[in-house]
Amino acid sequence: MALLIIMITCFVIILATSQPCQSPDDFVAATSPGHIMIGGLFDIHEKMLFSEDYPRRPEIQKCVGFEISIFLQTLAMIHSIEMINNSTLLSGVKLGYEIYDTCSEVTVAMAAALRFLSKFNCSREIVEFKCDYSTYMPRVKAVIGAGYSEISMAVSRMLNLQLMPQVSYESTAEILSDKIRFPSFLRTVPSDFYQTKAMAHLIRKSGWNWIGIITTDDDYGRLALNTFAIQTAANNVCIAFKEVLPVFLSDNTIEVRINQTLEKIIAEVHVNVIVVFLRQFHVFELFSKAIERNINKVWIASDNWSTATKITSIPNVKRIGKIVGFTFRRGNMSSFQSFLQNLHMFPNDNNKPLNEYTMLLSACAYAKDSDLSQCISNHSQGTLAYKANKDRERNFFLRNDFLWDYAEPGLIHSIQLAVFALGYALRDLCQARDCQNPNAFQPWELLAVLKNVTFTDGGNSFHFDAHGDMNTGYDVVLWKEINGHMTVTKMARYDLKKDIFIITDQETRNEFRNLKQIRSKCSTECSPGQMKKTMRSQHICCYECVNCPENHYSNQTDMDHCLLCNNETHWAPVRSTMCFEKEVEYLNWNDSLALLLLALSLMGIMFVLAIGIIFTRNLNTPIVKSSGGLVICYVILLCHFLNFASTGFFVGEPQDFTCKTQQTLFGVSFTLCISCILTKSLKILLAFSFDPKLQNFLKCLYKPIPIIFTCTGIQVVICTLWLIFAAPTVKENVSLPRVIILECKEGSILAFGIMLAYIAVLAFICFIFAFKGRKLPENYNEAKFITFGMLIYFIAWITFIPVYATTFGKYLPAVEIIVILISNYGILCCTFFPKCYVILCKQETNTKSAFLKTIYSYSSHSAGSLAMSHVSLDSTKSNTTMNNPSSGGKSADCQKSKDIQTFAHICKTNATSVSKTWSRKKFSSI
């Protein structure tokens, strides 16, 4: 690229040397002599006038479309130079200037750059080709401008040849901060990086995420578009469309492209905010046609046109919608305003723009104030010949205030800063040099000083940063209609470093609130409690709203995802905007189920006490004596009492003590109860057994106290080891979605299972013994009821295991209480209720004689059965003896009978006698 620029430059140099301009001074817009010459580049005219579709000869075309606001910028440069000349900043050294009109064309600006680079004091103004320009002395030492980035880039590449300082007052393209490509370029404004960042911040702050952008097809427009796209993506803002217009107004396709852009704006009905990076004449054409189509949007204005009076004065511009713009920070304008007031006294011999303005103003002398701008614009499309007359002079003086309305304070201040920066740099450079001599220094020497210069203006300090930028910040402006005229008012100040908007008054805050009420979104805003669901084929800004699932929430609008609640302590319903603290639950004392179970437990305790009273009042009755003795009965009743009482530890807020007590108390007391019933079963089986071998075995086994202590002691050891190594503790069950369950965890499932299994083994043994004695006398059939009681126990606990394993929540303890009550009531009812029934309702059977009679009847029946079995056995033996006399066997007396019938009668009579004696012994033993 650099080689190409050099080749183009050399080609232009050859042209300049071979065919020089006949009158080069005609090319200069405004000039003033001085010891040090400062160049200026301004787009005083908006376009070049081509007689054909494209130029056929390499000649500078005529420029049309006089821009009053740019004309004021040239006056600002002249005024600033005059201020330095009239001050003591450069004593004895006068600054001169050469200002050129670029006509918004790069080629014209490059031609002016050639004049800047031409050798000083040469009869023929040429640019010499050198390998080293360190000693080269051009006629201009520094350049102010250009305004537009596209032109500044082209000019800067030429000025880099001699490292001539170029200080722009408006070129904001971010690429110009690259000091490798543009080493001699500086500017008194921030780069577009900060402007696009500020725009994206404003868009996000206003709640917009679906916008359009319009730029120009050049380096400035494309770079601004790319930078803005990055900034919007970082702020979750989507660009619905990107429209690019031809950069120069002389392009004959610009009208077609503007119409296409307007059609796109109309088609995108959800886009109500449009960012515009255009030049003033683009915006003028765009808005003029948009007003005709009744397009009403929010327009975000770049610094190029945010304060342009040319656009604010468009008829019916208020119908275009709201315009919010960014402009450069303004300074003290009082001196420049006074300069404009006395402009009629300023010499205009070498100032063509001033002459042209005078002619245009004279041509519109009789136009109304509201139509003056349009009149000047219409007349500036042609060439006017100036003829002095008194009426025109008079009109010029009367309408001189008209200029101030077109002044853009931010740009005027930037131009002043550019001139002042050069002035202070020259002061530092000229302290050791005689700058009245044009050969005192080269441009590159001035550039080195300029990069490090620091100066003050209006109490503020200014300097260039490492990128050659002067980050003065931005003012945010709003267009408002006041007294029938569109006025640019300041809304806020944007701080570049902190990335914040500084708002100073309540009215401005209200304006920001009004902006937020304007909707520019692709999709309906998701309310709190919802989240965005983006489709794959759509922008992230186009989405559907879905409700937050359970245990998730969103507390802001348009959240990308729902936030997860802390599942251990909080919960949230579907479409929740916040998390709720989980309620702590347990089987409370006031719970209806708990009250019912406690009532059943209390009723069981009442039954135990009632049975104890009944048995105590009937101590000497046979039914009480037959129950195993008063001590065993009391121990069993105590165990039932403790079992019923243990259910109370399952209710209420779990504590470590209650968790340890509820299981161990039940386990030990129930084991003791089963152990006592086991001894009773053994005793019953022993009392009514006619088998001598079984009787001998049961007599050896039947040791009541050792059995009870051994069986219960084993359970005590199991529970003790359980409490020592893995005791039950209180745990918070957070698995449920809305509540925290305080529950007792067993600590060791194995220990819990061993405890229950041990009770089950004892109960099974008790069941076997009781089942053996199920055919006892009806009034003494306790074994049968024990069998029923054990069956109830097994059914209850077998059912308990799957129910307990599948139940969760606060009613889990209730399951254990129910099974305890069922097994406890089953054993209590089967063990004691039949006896209480006999004591209370069948007192005639609760006598010694009645029991003897019952036992005698049972014994007679049992003895008869036994005798018949002996008869059958002995008859077999007698037959064997008769058939085999040689056997020599002897038989009892009854066996000596002649026939079997007689033998059976005798043996039965003997058995009856024996059963009476046996019955008395059994009664006394039980």
Phi, psi and omega in degrees: 000318181296320179297320179297318179298318181296319180296317179297318181297317179296321179297315178295324179297317179299318178297318183294323182281330182276322181227076181293157178298140179292323177223081184299336180293339177294339182281339183278134179279313179212141182212155176205133183287159178184168178293322180239123183264132178246126179275156178220137179235119182221144179272070185294328175247146189278341180198169175261147182262106179264130179285339180233181181297326179209153183291143179254344178231145180284075180226152179287123182278165178286149181252139179227167179085070183294126181257110183296320183295324178286324175302320178295329179293323176295322177296325179295319177296314180298317181296319181294320178295320179295324178297319179292318180296328181273000180254182179262012183298314177241079186291126179083352181247128181253136176269132172250173181212152171228112183252132182241145177267116181278347181056027179062024181237137181295319183298319180294320180295322179291325175297321177293324179296326176298323177295321179295322185276350183295153187289140182285143174064040180245138182295327176245114185289102182229164173252116181280144176271122180223154174279338181220118182261020183297328181252008182287138184242094178282166182283340179240139183265335181201161183231135172260120180122188355275182181279317186268139187299321181301318180287321180297323179297313182296315180294319183297325180295331176280318181292337178298338181302322180246009184051045177281128181300131175236117182246110181267149181253355185214339183292116188244005181304134185296330183296336181290350175280352180282108184281352174285317181273330183230070186291334184258010182265133173224163179207154182258022179226160176287163177279168180294344176303316181284325180293315178294325177296317178295319178298314180298323177296316179296319180296316179294319180297329181274356176082022179261145176217007182225098190228169174241163179219141178234127181225179177258156183272070177207183182300319180299311183294315181294318179295319178297320179297313181296315180295318180295322178298321178294318181293319180292321178298323178292337180255017178058041177246137182251145177261114183287321178209154178231112180251135183239126181254152175303144189286326186253140182293338179287350177292124185285355178265000187294325180294320178297316182294325177294318178297319177297321179296317179295323177297321178295320179296318179294322183292323181276084186291335181275351179270113179243003179231128182229127177267132187237110172255080182228167172275167188300318183290332174296314183294323179300313180292320181296312182290324180299319179282328179293325178296322179297330182263008178057042176275123182236111183221179168259124183249125176264114187266136173281173184293346180295326187223009186295337180237021185285117178294331178302326181272322179295337181267007176297133179302134178061030181295340179296339181284350182286341180116202179270141178235119176243128185227169177241132180224162181287153180300136181266157178240203181281118185255006187295320181294317180292326178295320177295323178299318179292325179297329182253024184295331181296341179271350184281133181294139183241021182295319182249033182226090182294319178300323179293321177296317180295320178298320180297320179292316180296320180292324178291323179294334181252032186298327186256011178282151176292159180300324182288337182256002186295317181297315180295323179297316179296318180297320181293318182287335183283356178283349178239191180249125181255138175266132184272126174230121184286136168208162188293324181298318180293318177300318180296317179296323178301313181294319183293327186253024179292331178294342180300329180298320185298330179294336181265000180286133176255102190305322182296315180290321178301317180293323179295321178295318178299318180296321180298315180293318181295323178299317176295320180298315181289326177293320177295323177301314181293324182285325186273001179296328181247013182223157176266091185281359172289342175272121182300339181266020185291328182203161176263160181303322183295332177289322176294323180299319181297321179286321184298323182297333185251008184287145174228132181214168180240148176209123181063029180085358179251145181263140182228147175197163177269140178274188184296338179265005181078016181257150175246099188278082183276347181094181183230152166254137176265125185242155178230134177276124180229145177272120180232121180055040176082001181238142177283124184237141178268116181245147180279129178262314186199175176241135181259123179269118184295317186290317184269350181054051179224156173262127180261113182252132187252344184219163184291327180298320178295320177300321178295324179295320178296322178295322179295324178296322181294337180285344178279131184261130174215078183223150180286325184234163177295140183296130177281126181283164174304139186098357178232167176221162182276139175237107185271136175281151183297324186273005185243169172293161177293341180275350177255117190205172171251157178258126178238149181288146175292136179289175180299143181069019173230157181208160171220131185248009178226166178279149175056044176280140182291329179208156179278148180271144182272131175287159173287104187299339183281330186236343185225165178211166178209141176282178176296139181057051180264149177257359180198166176263144178251142179290134181293141175279138178274123184237150173198172180289097188277162181293332182264008176289140184297318179294319178297319179297320179297314181293322178293324177296318177296321178295317179295322178295322176297319177297321177297319177299317179300313180296319180296317178296320179298319179294315181299315181291325179293323181282349180233048184298321189266008179278152182299325183294327178286317180297325181287353182274008177103004181102154184294323182296313180298318180299316180294321178296316179297315178298322177298319178298317177298320178300314180294323178297315177296320182291329182295337179295336179294336179282348177274350183252148180096176181295124182296137174233162180301322181293314181292325179295321180286326186284319189299320182280314183292322179296315178295314183298314182289314183293320180290324176297318179297320179297313180295324180296318178294318178294327177298318178294322177297318179297319178297318182293319180296314180297323179292320185291325187247020178270129178262355180275117184299318181296317179294322178298317180297319179294316181293326178296321178290325183280329188284097173228088192306305186295311177301321180298313182297314182292321181293310181299315180290324181297321178300318178294323178298319178296316179301313182292324179296313178298323178299313182293330183282313190262330181207066185289149174299141181223168178277130178231149175264116177271105183257012182287337179283148189289328190240349184226158171252122181264120171274120184217160177269121175265139187296342183084304176224113177297326180297314180296319178298317179294321179297319180299311180292322180295323179295317177298320180296323179295315178298319180295323179293318177298316178300320179297319180296313180296316181294324179296326178296328182256025184290344184258031179285173178305147186301317181286348179236033186269056180290328181299322179296319180289325175298320178301315177298318180299318179293322177298318177299320179298312182297317180298316181298312185281331174293321175291327184296321188302306180291325179295317180294324182287333184257354181266141176215163181108189185288345181269008176298317176298330180296327178298316180292323178297317182299315182291327175295315180296318181297310181295323181290314178296321181299313180291319180298313182294318182287335184272318190246329185297319177299322180292319178296325178297316179295318182296318187271325189249338181230065183291335181293337178270351182265049178233164182294318182293321180294319179293321178296319181296317180295315181293322179297318180297316180295319183293319179299315180296317179293320181292319177300318179297320179295319180297318180297325178292326178289321179300315180298320182291314185287328178297325178295321180291320181295320177298324178293323181290316180295321180286338183226079183298335183287355181292326176076014181287150179248151180232170179286178182299318181294339180281346180278357180295156185282333180224167185289321182300315180295323180297317181293320180296317181295315181295325180292321178297319179293320180295324179295320179296319181292322183294328178296316179295319181294322181296317179298321180294318181295320181296317180293330182283330182265000000 
